[in-house]
């Protein structure tokens, strides 16, 4: 999937991705990125896979597009 990073909380090691046409934002954690977490910026276009968790869907294998 592709999306745009909407918000990053560097101090808490997570963020949210906005996907066009989707109502909810997708959560991602630092551990699910394939790039250096500190290099990600709000507004970056990213590609990722989705994983179902007990708390909903989460982005994994996140990389910049």
PDB file of N, H, CA, C and O in Angstrom:
ATOM      1  N   UNK A   1       0.840  -1.180   0.000  1.00  0.00           N
ATOM      2  CA  UNK A   1       0.000   0.000   0.000  1.00  0.00           C
ATOM      3  C   UNK A   1       0.882   1.239   0.000  1.00  0.00           C
ATOM      4  O   UNK A   1       2.063   1.185   0.343  1.00  0.00           O
ATOM      5  N   UNK A   2       0.278   2.355  -0.394  1.00  0.00           N
ATOM      6  H   UNK A   2      -0.682   2.398  -0.672  1.00  0.00           H
ATOM      7  CA  UNK A   2       0.973   3.642  -0.330  1.00  0.00           C
ATOM      8  C   UNK A   2       0.162   4.610   0.517  1.00  0.00           C
ATOM      9  O   UNK A   2      -1.064   4.528   0.588  1.00  0.00           O
ATOM     10  N   UNK A   3       0.873   5.521   1.153  1.00  0.00           N
ATOM     11  H   UNK A   3       1.869   5.587   1.095  1.00  0.00           H
ATOM     12  CA  UNK A   3       0.229   6.541   1.956  1.00  0.00           C
ATOM     13  C   UNK A   3       1.193   7.672   2.242  1.00  0.00           C
ATOM     14  O   UNK A   3       2.322   7.688   1.753  1.00  0.00           O
ATOM     15  N   UNK A   4       0.730   8.614   3.038  1.00  0.00           N
ATOM     16  H   UNK A   4      -0.188   8.601   3.434  1.00  0.00           H
ATOM     17  CA  UNK A   4       1.519   9.784   3.410  1.00  0.00           C
ATOM     18  C   UNK A   4       1.605   9.856   4.925  1.00  0.00           C
ATOM     19  O   UNK A   4       0.601   9.715   5.623  1.00  0.00           O
ATOM     20  N   UNK A   5       2.813  10.078   5.427  1.00  0.00           N
ATOM     21  H   UNK A   5       3.629  10.192   4.860  1.00  0.00           H
ATOM     22  CA  UNK A   5       2.962  10.194   6.873  1.00  0.00           C
ATOM     23  C   UNK A   5       2.237  11.458   7.333  1.00  0.00           C
ATOM     24  O   UNK A   5       2.541  12.567   6.896  1.00  0.00           O
ATOM     25  N   UNK A   6       1.293  11.260   8.207  1.00  0.00           N
ATOM     26  H   UNK A   6       1.045  10.358   8.563  1.00  0.00           H
ATOM     27  CA  UNK A   6       0.472  12.363   8.710  1.00  0.00           C
ATOM     28  C   UNK A   6       1.074  12.967   9.975  1.00  0.00           C
ATOM     29  O   UNK A   6       1.094  14.185  10.152  1.00  0.00           O
ATOM     30  N   UNK A   7       1.568  12.084  10.856  1.00  0.00           N
ATOM     31  H   UNK A   7       1.552  11.094  10.712  1.00  0.00           H
ATOM     32  CA  UNK A   7       2.104  12.569  12.127  1.00  0.00           C
ATOM     33  C   UNK A   7       3.136  11.583  12.655  1.00  0.00           C
ATOM     34  O   UNK A   7       2.949  10.368  12.582  1.00  0.00           O
ATOM     35  N   UNK A   8       4.232  12.125  13.190  1.00  0.00           N
ATOM     36  H   UNK A   8       4.384  13.112  13.249  1.00  0.00           H
ATOM     37  CA  UNK A   8       5.255  11.291  13.810  1.00  0.00           C
ATOM     38  C   UNK A   8       5.528  11.810  15.212  1.00  0.00           C
ATOM     39  O   UNK A   8       5.684  13.013  15.422  1.00  0.00           O
ATOM     40  N   UNK A   9       5.583  10.909  16.152  1.00  0.00           N
ATOM     41  H   UNK A   9       5.457   9.932  15.981  1.00  0.00           H
ATOM     42  CA  UNK A   9       5.951  11.238  17.529  1.00  0.00           C
ATOM     43  C   UNK A   9       7.290  10.556  17.791  1.00  0.00           C
ATOM     44  O   UNK A   9       7.337   9.415  18.250  1.00  0.00           O
ATOM     45  N   UNK A  10       8.374  11.265  17.494  1.00  0.00           N
ATOM     46  H   UNK A  10       8.335  12.192  17.121  1.00  0.00           H
ATOM     47  CA  UNK A  10       9.715  10.694  17.607  1.00  0.00           C
ATOM     48  C   UNK A  10      10.018  10.222  19.031  1.00  0.00           C
ATOM     49  O   UNK A  10      10.647   9.182  19.224  1.00  0.00           O
ATOM     50  N   UNK A  11       9.574  10.983  20.015  1.00  0.00           N
ATOM     51  H   UNK A  11       9.064  11.829  19.859  1.00  0.00           H
ATOM     52  CA  UNK A  11       9.861  10.635  21.412  1.00  0.00           C
ATOM     53  C   UNK A  11       9.120   9.383  21.880  1.00  0.00           C
ATOM     54  O   UNK A  11       9.495   8.775  22.883  1.00  0.00           O
ATOM     55  N   UNK A  12       8.070   9.001  21.153  1.00  0.00           N
ATOM     56  H   UNK A  12       7.766   9.495  20.338  1.00  0.00           H
ATOM     57  CA  UNK A  12       7.293   7.815  21.539  1.00  0.00           C
ATOM     58  C   UNK A  12       7.451   6.675  20.532  1.00  0.00           C
ATOM     59  O   UNK A  12       6.844   5.615  20.688  1.00  0.00           O
ATOM     60  N   UNK A  13       8.271   6.897  19.492  1.00  0.00           N
ATOM     61  H   UNK A  13       8.764   7.758  19.365  1.00  0.00           H
ATOM     62  CA  UNK A  13       8.619   5.867  18.511  1.00  0.00           C
ATOM     63  C   UNK A  13       7.474   5.352  17.652  1.00  0.00           C
ATOM     64  O   UNK A  13       7.473   4.186  17.255  1.00  0.00           O
ATOM     65  N   UNK A  14       6.495   6.210  17.359  1.00  0.00           N
ATOM     66  H   UNK A  14       6.495   7.157  17.680  1.00  0.00           H
ATOM     67  CA  UNK A  14       5.420   5.790  16.464  1.00  0.00           C
ATOM     68  C   UNK A  14       4.864   6.960  15.687  1.00  0.00           C
ATOM     69  O   UNK A  14       5.218   8.115  15.922  1.00  0.00           O
ATOM     70  N   UNK A  15       3.981   6.635  14.751  1.00  0.00           N
ATOM     71  H   UNK A  15       3.693   5.696  14.560  1.00  0.00           H
ATOM     72  CA  UNK A  15       3.344   7.663  13.948  1.00  0.00           C
ATOM     73  C   UNK A  15       2.113   7.116  13.262  1.00  0.00           C
ATOM     74  O   UNK A  15       1.684   5.991  13.520  1.00  0.00           O
ATOM     75  N   UNK A  16       1.543   7.939  12.373  1.00  0.00           N
ATOM     76  H   UNK A  16       1.891   8.853  12.164  1.00  0.00           H
ATOM     77  CA  UNK A  16       0.327   7.576  11.667  1.00  0.00           C
ATOM     78  C   UNK A  16       0.452   7.922  10.191  1.00  0.00           C
ATOM     79  O   UNK A  16       1.044   8.937   9.821  1.00  0.00           O
ATOM     80  N   UNK A  17      -0.116   7.061   9.358  1.00  0.00           N
ATOM     81  H   UNK A  17      -0.597   6.238   9.658  1.00  0.00           H
ATOM     82  CA  UNK A  17      -0.089   7.220   7.911  1.00  0.00           C
ATOM     83  C   UNK A  17      -1.510   7.452   7.424  1.00  0.00           C
ATOM     84  O   UNK A  17      -2.442   6.763   7.839  1.00  0.00           O
ATOM     85  N   UNK A  18      -1.664   8.432   6.540  1.00  0.00           N
ATOM     86  H   UNK A  18      -0.907   8.991   6.203  1.00  0.00           H
ATOM     87  CA  UNK A  18      -2.952   8.696   5.926  1.00  0.00           C
ATOM     88  C   UNK A  18      -2.961   8.029   4.550  1.00  0.00           C
ATOM     89  O   UNK A  18      -2.056   8.230   3.740  1.00  0.00           O
ATOM     90  N   UNK A  19      -3.997   7.236   4.306  1.00  0.00           N
ATOM     91  H   UNK A  19      -4.732   7.073   4.964  1.00  0.00           H
ATOM     92  CA  UNK A  19      -4.149   6.554   3.025  1.00  0.00           C
ATOM     93  C   UNK A  19      -5.347   7.167   2.309  1.00  0.00           C
ATOM     94  O   UNK A  19      -6.440   7.248   2.870  1.00  0.00           O
ATOM     95  N   UNK A  20      -5.136   7.594   1.078  1.00  0.00           N
ATOM     96  H   UNK A  20      -4.248   7.528   0.623  1.00  0.00           H
ATOM     97  CA  UNK A  20      -6.210   8.220   0.308  1.00  0.00           C
ATOM     98  C   UNK A  20      -7.382   7.260   0.168  1.00  0.00           C
ATOM     99  O   UNK A  20      -7.204   6.095  -0.185  1.00  0.00           O
ATOM    100  N   UNK A  21      -8.566   7.753   0.445  1.00  0.00           N
ATOM    101  H   UNK A  21      -8.710   8.700   0.732  1.00  0.00           H
ATOM    102  CA  UNK A  21      -9.771   6.953   0.347  1.00  0.00           C
ATOM    103  C   UNK A  21     -10.099   6.150   1.588  1.00  0.00           C
ATOM    104  O   UNK A  21     -11.148   5.507   1.646  1.00  0.00           O
ATOM    105  N   UNK A  22      -9.230   6.172   2.580  1.00  0.00           N
ATOM    106  H   UNK A  22      -8.378   6.694   2.534  1.00  0.00           H
ATOM    107  CA  UNK A  22      -9.468   5.442   3.833  1.00  0.00           C
ATOM    108  C   UNK A  22      -9.892   6.420   4.922  1.00  0.00           C
ATOM    109  O   UNK A  22      -9.368   7.530   5.012  1.00  0.00           O
ATOM    110  N   UNK A  23     -10.828   6.004   5.734  1.00  0.00           N
ATOM    111  H   UNK A  23     -11.253   5.101   5.661  1.00  0.00           H
ATOM    112  CA  UNK A  23     -11.337   6.861   6.797  1.00  0.00           C
ATOM    113  C   UNK A  23     -10.375   6.964   7.976  1.00  0.00           C
ATOM    114  O   UNK A  23     -10.155   8.048   8.516  1.00  0.00           O
ATOM    115  N   UNK A  24      -9.801   5.819   8.372  1.00  0.00           N
ATOM    116  H   UNK A  24      -9.979   4.938   7.933  1.00  0.00           H
ATOM    117  CA  UNK A  24      -8.905   5.799   9.533  1.00  0.00           C
ATOM    118  C   UNK A  24      -7.450   5.876   9.102  1.00  0.00           C
ATOM    119  O   UNK A  24      -7.076   5.377   8.041  1.00  0.00           O
ATOM    120  N   UNK A  25      -6.631   6.509   9.937  1.00  0.00           N
ATOM    121  H   UNK A  25      -6.934   6.915  10.799  1.00  0.00           H
ATOM    122  CA  UNK A  25      -5.189   6.526   9.722  1.00  0.00           C
ATOM    123  C   UNK A  25      -4.607   5.195  10.173  1.00  0.00           C
ATOM    124  O   UNK A  25      -5.173   4.516  11.030  1.00  0.00           O
ATOM    125  N   UNK A  26      -3.469   4.827   9.587  1.00  0.00           N
ATOM    126  H   UNK A  26      -3.009   5.378   8.891  1.00  0.00           H
ATOM    127  CA  UNK A  26      -2.801   3.577   9.910  1.00  0.00           C
ATOM    128  C   UNK A  26      -1.641   3.858  10.872  1.00  0.00           C
ATOM    129  O   UNK A  26      -0.812   4.731  10.615  1.00  0.00           O
ATOM    130  N   UNK A  27      -1.594   3.133  11.948  1.00  0.00           N
ATOM    131  H   UNK A  27      -2.267   2.425  12.157  1.00  0.00           H
ATOM    132  CA  UNK A  27      -0.543   3.250  12.956  1.00  0.00           C
ATOM    133  C   UNK A  27       0.729   2.575  12.453  1.00  0.00           C
ATOM    134  O   UNK A  27       0.662   1.545  11.783  1.00  0.00           O
ATOM    135  N   UNK A  28       1.880   3.146  12.772  1.00  0.00           N
ATOM    136  H   UNK A  28       1.935   3.983  13.316  1.00  0.00           H
ATOM    137  CA  UNK A  28       3.142   2.439  12.562  1.00  0.00           C
ATOM    138  C   UNK A  28       4.066   2.678  13.745  1.00  0.00           C
ATOM    139  O   UNK A  28       4.029   3.730  14.382  1.00  0.00           O
ATOM    140  N   UNK A  29       4.899   1.675  14.026  1.00  0.00           N
ATOM    141  H   UNK A  29       4.930   0.820  13.508  1.00  0.00           H
ATOM    142  CA  UNK A  29       5.868   1.749  15.103  1.00  0.00           C
ATOM    143  C   UNK A  29       7.261   1.715  14.508  1.00  0.00           C
ATOM    144  O   UNK A  29       7.479   1.155  13.433  1.00  0.00           O
ATOM    145  N   UNK A  30       8.181   2.305  15.201  1.00  0.00           N
ATOM    146  H   UNK A  30       8.004   2.759  16.074  1.00  0.00           H
ATOM    147  CA  UNK A  30       9.582   2.338  14.760  1.00  0.00           C
ATOM    148  C   UNK A  30      10.090   0.948  14.352  1.00  0.00           C
ATOM    149  O   UNK A  30      10.837   0.823  13.382  1.00  0.00           O
ATOM    150  N   UNK A  31       9.694  -0.077  15.078  1.00  0.00           N
ATOM    151  H   UNK A  31       9.087   0.024  15.866  1.00  0.00           H
ATOM    152  CA  UNK A  31      10.161  -1.439  14.798  1.00  0.00           C
ATOM    153  C   UNK A  31       9.654  -1.977  13.459  1.00  0.00           C
ATOM    154  O   UNK A  31      10.184  -2.966  12.954  1.00  0.00           O
ATOM    155  N   UNK A  32       8.635  -1.340  12.879  1.00  0.00           N
ATOM    156  H   UNK A  32       8.204  -0.536  13.289  1.00  0.00           H
ATOM    157  CA  UNK A  32       8.077  -1.789  11.610  1.00  0.00           C
ATOM    158  C   UNK A  32       8.628  -1.052  10.402  1.00  0.00           C
ATOM    159  O   UNK A  32       8.109  -1.203   9.296  1.00  0.00           O
ATOM    160  N   UNK A  33       9.673  -0.254  10.599  1.00  0.00           N
ATOM    161  H   UNK A  33      10.094  -0.132  11.498  1.00  0.00           H
ATOM    162  CA  UNK A  33      10.244   0.496   9.484  1.00  0.00           C
ATOM    163  C   UNK A  33      11.485  -0.205   8.949  1.00  0.00           C
ATOM    164  O   UNK A  33      12.208  -0.870   9.690  1.00  0.00           O
ATOM    165  N   UNK A  34      11.719  -0.044   7.647  1.00  0.00           N
ATOM    166  H   UNK A  34      11.131   0.496   7.045  1.00  0.00           H
ATOM    167  CA  UNK A  34      12.926  -0.597   7.035  1.00  0.00           C
ATOM    168  C   UNK A  34      13.943   0.500   6.757  1.00  0.00           C
ATOM    169  O   UNK A  34      15.012   0.241   6.204  1.00  0.00           O
ATOM    170  N   UNK A  35      13.607   1.721   7.141  1.00  0.00           N
ATOM    171  H   UNK A  35      12.738   1.932   7.590  1.00  0.00           H
ATOM    172  CA  UNK A  35      14.510   2.869   7.001  1.00  0.00           C
ATOM    173  C   UNK A  35      14.780   3.434   8.394  1.00  0.00           C
ATOM    174  O   UNK A  35      14.099   3.072   9.354  1.00  0.00           O
ATOM    175  N   UNK A  36      15.752   4.302   8.504  1.00  0.00           N
ATOM    176  H   UNK A  36      16.305   4.595   7.724  1.00  0.00           H
ATOM    177  CA  UNK A  36      16.063   4.935   9.794  1.00  0.00           C
ATOM    178  C   UNK A  36      14.860   5.772  10.235  1.00  0.00           C
ATOM    179  O   UNK A  36      14.431   6.674   9.514  1.00  0.00           O
ATOM    180  N   UNK A  37      14.323   5.477  11.404  1.00  0.00           N
ATOM    181  H   UNK A  37      14.670   4.744  11.989  1.00  0.00           H
ATOM    182  CA  UNK A  37      13.120   6.154  11.902  1.00  0.00           C
ATOM    183  C   UNK A  37      13.289   7.671  11.921  1.00  0.00           C
ATOM    184  O   UNK A  37      12.358   8.400  11.577  1.00  0.00           O
ATOM    185  N   UNK A  38      14.456   8.152  12.316  1.00  0.00           N
ATOM    186  H   UNK A  38      15.213   7.560  12.596  1.00  0.00           H
ATOM    187  CA  UNK A  38      14.707   9.585  12.403  1.00  0.00           C
ATOM    188  C   UNK A  38      14.736  10.283  11.061  1.00  0.00           C
ATOM    189  O   UNK A  38      14.651  11.510  11.005  1.00  0.00           O
ATOM    190  N   UNK A  39      14.856   9.521   9.962  1.00  0.00           N
ATOM    191  H   UNK A  39      14.926   8.524  10.008  1.00  0.00           H
ATOM    192  CA  UNK A  39      14.862  10.103   8.619  1.00  0.00           C
ATOM    193  C   UNK A  39      13.463  10.323   8.062  1.00  0.00           C
ATOM    194  O   UNK A  39      13.299  11.027   7.066  1.00  0.00           O
ATOM    195  N   UNK A  40      12.449   9.727   8.694  1.00  0.00           N
ATOM    196  H   UNK A  40      12.583   9.155   9.504  1.00  0.00           H
ATOM    197  CA  UNK A  40      11.071   9.907   8.238  1.00  0.00           C
ATOM    198  C   UNK A  40      10.556  11.280   8.640  1.00  0.00           C
ATOM    199  O   UNK A  40      10.857  11.776   9.726  1.00  0.00           O
ATOM    200  N   UNK A  41       9.777  11.889   7.753  1.00  0.00           N
ATOM    201  H   UNK A  41       9.532  11.487   6.871  1.00  0.00           H
ATOM    202  CA  UNK A  41       9.220  13.221   8.003  1.00  0.00           C
ATOM    203  C   UNK A  41       7.732  13.241   7.661  1.00  0.00           C
ATOM    204  O   UNK A  41       7.275  12.514   6.779  1.00  0.00           O
ATOM    205  N   UNK A  42       6.996  14.075   8.364  1.00  0.00           N
ATOM    206  H   UNK A  42       7.368  14.666   9.080  1.00  0.00           H
ATOM    207  CA  UNK A  42       5.586  14.268   8.034  1.00  0.00           C
ATOM    208  C   UNK A  42       5.493  14.772   6.599  1.00  0.00           C
ATOM    209  O   UNK A  42       6.229  15.674   6.199  1.00  0.00           O
ATOM    210  N   UNK A  43       4.583  14.184   5.832  1.00  0.00           N
ATOM    211  H   UNK A  43       3.985  13.452   6.157  1.00  0.00           H
ATOM    212  CA  UNK A  43       4.414  14.532   4.429  1.00  0.00           C
ATOM    213  C   UNK A  43       5.128  13.597   3.475  1.00  0.00           C
ATOM    214  O   UNK A  43       4.882  13.640   2.270  1.00  0.00           O
ATOM    215  N   UNK A  44       6.028  12.734   4.003  1.00  0.00           N
ATOM    216  H   UNK A  44       6.228  12.700   4.982  1.00  0.00           H
ATOM    217  CA  UNK A  44       6.720  11.751   3.159  1.00  0.00           C
ATOM    218  C   UNK A  44       5.718  10.735   2.615  1.00  0.00           C
ATOM    219  O   UNK A  44       4.802  10.311   3.319  1.00  0.00           O
ATOM    220  N   UNK A  45       5.904  10.353   1.360  1.00  0.00           N
ATOM    221  H   UNK A  45       6.648  10.697   0.788  1.00  0.00           H
ATOM    222  CA  UNK A  45       5.128   9.265   0.783  1.00  0.00           C
ATOM    223  C   UNK A  45       5.843   7.968   1.126  1.00  0.00           C
ATOM    224  O   UNK A  45       7.058   7.856   0.962  1.00  0.00           O
ATOM    225  N   UNK A  46       5.085   6.992   1.600  1.00  0.00           N
ATOM    226  H   UNK A  46       4.098   7.083   1.733  1.00  0.00           H
ATOM    227  CA  UNK A  46       5.665   5.718   2.029  1.00  0.00           C
ATOM    228  C   UNK A  46       4.900   4.537   1.437  1.00  0.00           C
ATOM    229  O   UNK A  46       3.731   4.647   1.067  1.00  0.00           O
ATOM    230  N   UNK A  47       5.596   3.406   1.360  1.00  0.00           N
ATOM    231  H   UNK A  47       6.546   3.317   1.661  1.00  0.00           H
ATOM    232  CA  UNK A  47       4.985   2.135   0.985  1.00  0.00           C
ATOM    233  C   UNK A  47       5.077   1.221   2.192  1.00  0.00           C
ATOM    234  O   UNK A  47       6.033   1.300   2.965  1.00  0.00           O
ATOM    235  N   UNK A  48       4.084   0.349   2.359  1.00  0.00           N
ATOM    236  H   UNK A  48       3.308   0.285   1.731  1.00  0.00           H
ATOM    237  CA  UNK A  48       4.060  -0.518   3.532  1.00  0.00           C
ATOM    238  C   UNK A  48       3.123  -1.685   3.315  1.00  0.00           C
ATOM    239  O   UNK A  48       2.311  -1.685   2.389  1.00  0.00           O
ATOM    240  N   UNK A  49       3.241  -2.669   4.169  1.00  0.00           N
ATOM    241  H   UNK A  49       3.900  -2.669   4.921  1.00  0.00           H
ATOM    242  CA  UNK A  49       2.312  -3.796   4.238  1.00  0.00           C
ATOM    243  C   UNK A  49       1.460  -3.610   5.484  1.00  0.00           C
ATOM    244  O   UNK A  49       1.834  -2.874   6.398  1.00  0.00           O
ATOM    245  N   UNK A  50       0.322  -4.275   5.516  1.00  0.00           N
ATOM    246  H   UNK A  50       0.019  -4.873   4.774  1.00  0.00           H
ATOM    247  CA  UNK A  50      -0.554  -4.197   6.682  1.00  0.00           C
ATOM    248  C   UNK A  50      -0.514  -5.502   7.459  1.00  0.00           C
ATOM    249  O   UNK A  50      -0.437  -6.592   6.891  1.00  0.00           O
ATOM    250  N   UNK A  51      -0.569  -5.355   8.771  1.00  0.00           N
ATOM    251  H   UNK A  51      -0.632  -4.470   9.232  1.00  0.00           H
ATOM    252  CA  UNK A  51      -0.629  -6.498   9.678  1.00  0.00           C
ATOM    253  C   UNK A  51      -1.807  -6.288  10.618  1.00  0.00           C
ATOM    254  O   UNK A  51      -1.975  -5.204  11.178  1.00  0.00           O
ATOM    255  N   UNK A  52      -2.619  -7.318  10.791  1.00  0.00           N
ATOM    256  H   UNK A  52      -2.482  -8.198  10.336  1.00  0.00           H
ATOM    257  CA  UNK A  52      -3.725  -7.245  11.745  1.00  0.00           C
ATOM    258  C   UNK A  52      -3.198  -7.561  13.134  1.00  0.00           C
ATOM    259  O   UNK A  52      -2.523  -8.570  13.340  1.00  0.00           O
ATOM    260  N   UNK A  53      -3.511  -6.691  14.084  1.00  0.00           N
ATOM    261  H   UNK A  53      -4.059  -5.871  13.916  1.00  0.00           H
ATOM    262  CA  UNK A  53      -3.125  -6.915  15.473  1.00  0.00           C
ATOM    263  C   UNK A  53      -4.385  -6.864  16.334  1.00  0.00           C
ATOM    264  O   UNK A  53      -5.469  -6.567  15.833  1.00  0.00           O
ATOM    265  N   UNK A  54      -4.247  -7.147  17.607  1.00  0.00           N
ATOM    266  H   UNK A  54      -3.366  -7.388  18.015  1.00  0.00           H
ATOM    267  CA  UNK A  54      -5.399  -7.084  18.507  1.00  0.00           C
ATOM    268  C   UNK A  54      -5.893  -5.653  18.701  1.00  0.00           C
ATOM    269  O   UNK A  54      -6.981  -5.443  19.237  1.00  0.00           O
ATOM    270  N   UNK A  55      -5.104  -4.671  18.273  1.00  0.00           N
ATOM    271  H   UNK A  55      -4.220  -4.843  17.838  1.00  0.00           H
ATOM    272  CA  UNK A  55      -5.496  -3.257  18.395  1.00  0.00           C
ATOM    273  C   UNK A  55      -5.881  -2.642  17.053  1.00  0.00           C
ATOM    274  O   UNK A  55      -6.081  -1.431  16.957  1.00  0.00           O
ATOM    275  N   UNK A  56      -5.986  -3.473  16.016  1.00  0.00           N
ATOM    276  H   UNK A  56      -5.824  -4.457  16.093  1.00  0.00           H
ATOM    277  CA  UNK A  56      -6.333  -2.988  14.688  1.00  0.00           C
ATOM    278  C   UNK A  56      -5.171  -3.177  13.720  1.00  0.00           C
ATOM    279  O   UNK A  56      -4.198  -3.865  14.030  1.00  0.00           O
ATOM    280  N   UNK A  57      -5.280  -2.566  12.556  1.00  0.00           N
ATOM    281  H   UNK A  57      -6.071  -2.008  12.304  1.00  0.00           H
ATOM    282  CA  UNK A  57      -4.238  -2.717  11.549  1.00  0.00           C
ATOM    283  C   UNK A  57      -3.026  -1.847  11.860  1.00  0.00           C
ATOM    284  O   UNK A  57      -3.145  -0.743  12.392  1.00  0.00           O
ATOM    285  N   UNK A  58      -1.855  -2.378  11.510  1.00  0.00           N
ATOM    286  H   UNK A  58      -1.758  -3.274  11.078  1.00  0.00           H
ATOM    287  CA  UNK A  58      -0.594  -1.680  11.741  1.00  0.00           C
ATOM    288  C   UNK A  58       0.261  -1.814  10.486  1.00  0.00           C
ATOM    289  O   UNK A  58       0.286  -2.866   9.848  1.00  0.00           O
ATOM    290  N   UNK A  59       0.961  -0.736  10.142  1.00  0.00           N
ATOM    291  H   UNK A  59       0.941   0.119  10.661  1.00  0.00           H
ATOM    292  CA  UNK A  59       1.866  -0.760   9.002  1.00  0.00           C
ATOM    293  C   UNK A  59       3.173  -1.438   9.399  1.00  0.00           C
ATOM    294  O   UNK A  59       3.729  -1.173  10.465  1.00  0.00           O
ATOM    295  N   UNK A  60       3.658  -2.324   8.512  1.00  0.00           N
ATOM    296  H   UNK A  60       3.207  -2.539   7.646  1.00  0.00           H
ATOM    297  CA  UNK A  60       4.962  -2.962   8.710  1.00  0.00           C
ATOM    298  C   UNK A  60       5.734  -2.879   7.395  1.00  0.00           C
ATOM    299  O   UNK A  60       5.163  -2.560   6.353  1.00  0.00           O
ATOM    300  N   UNK A  61       7.023  -3.165   7.449  1.00  0.00           N
ATOM    301  H   UNK A  61       7.487  -3.424   8.296  1.00  0.00           H
ATOM    302  CA  UNK A  61       7.881  -3.084   6.255  1.00  0.00           C
ATOM    303  C   UNK A  61       7.804  -1.711   5.605  1.00  0.00           C
ATOM    304  O   UNK A  61       7.839  -1.593   4.380  1.00  0.00           O
ATOM    305  N   UNK A  62       7.699  -0.678   6.428  1.00  0.00           N
ATOM    306  H   UNK A  62       7.670  -0.775   7.423  1.00  0.00           H
ATOM    307  CA  UNK A  62       7.526   0.694   5.949  1.00  0.00           C
ATOM    308  C   UNK A  62       8.806   1.212   5.331  1.00  0.00           C
ATOM    309  O   UNK A  62       9.878   1.089   5.925  1.00  0.00           O
ATOM    310  N   UNK A  63       8.707   1.795   4.134  1.00  0.00           N
ATOM    311  H   UNK A  63       7.837   1.895   3.651  1.00  0.00           H
ATOM    312  CA  UNK A  63       9.849   2.406   3.470  1.00  0.00           C
ATOM    313  C   UNK A  63       9.369   3.613   2.682  1.00  0.00           C
ATOM    314  O   UNK A  63       8.193   3.701   2.330  1.00  0.00           O
ATOM    315  N   UNK A  64      10.266   4.535   2.406  1.00  0.00           N
ATOM    316  H   UNK A  64      11.222   4.464   2.692  1.00  0.00           H
ATOM    317  CA  UNK A  64       9.904   5.715   1.632  1.00  0.00           C
ATOM    318  C   UNK A  64       9.707   5.310   0.182  1.00  0.00           C
ATOM    319  O   UNK A  64      10.401   4.434  -0.336  1.00  0.00           O
ATOM    320  N   UNK A  65       8.759   5.956  -0.458  1.00  0.00           N
ATOM    321  H   UNK A  65       8.195   6.667  -0.038  1.00  0.00           H
ATOM    322  CA  UNK A  65       8.431   5.628  -1.858  1.00  0.00           C
ATOM    323  C   UNK A  65       9.166   6.520  -2.821  1.00  0.00           C
ATOM    324  O   UNK A  65       9.007   6.381  -4.034  1.00  0.00           O
TER     325      UNK A  65
END
